[in-house]
Amino acid sequence: MGSEQERELYFVFMNYDPEYDRLRSKRTKRGGHGNELDLYLSRKHDELLATTLEPGSYNKTLSLVIVDGFAVQITDDQVLYLIVRVIRMINACVIVCRGEISSGSVDLEVWNNM
């Protein structure tokens, strides 16, 4: 699926997750220490990508902790597939932004399904 296309960097922001809110609140109360939230989000994002896209067809570059989101290098075809699968699998709204990093800033082109 889209393996011949060039991969681009996309940022994917997930909708409300009560477990994310609980762990974020717990982290804030403890002064920002601990990595339970980091591990939860990284696993959640890895599992979503693994169940949605073919192995080796993408490269997750990071999980964001300040928001429930992640950055991934995928093709344009995979973006549409990912959005549809997320909506069907977890009935969640998702915002996907094409990212371009240059000179220390990020330019975003935004799609969302709301």
Summary of the structure (lengths in Angstrom):
residues: 114
radius of gyration: 14.5
end to end distance: 25.7
largest distance: 46.9
contacts: 300
relative contact order: 0.24
helix: 39%
strand: 32%
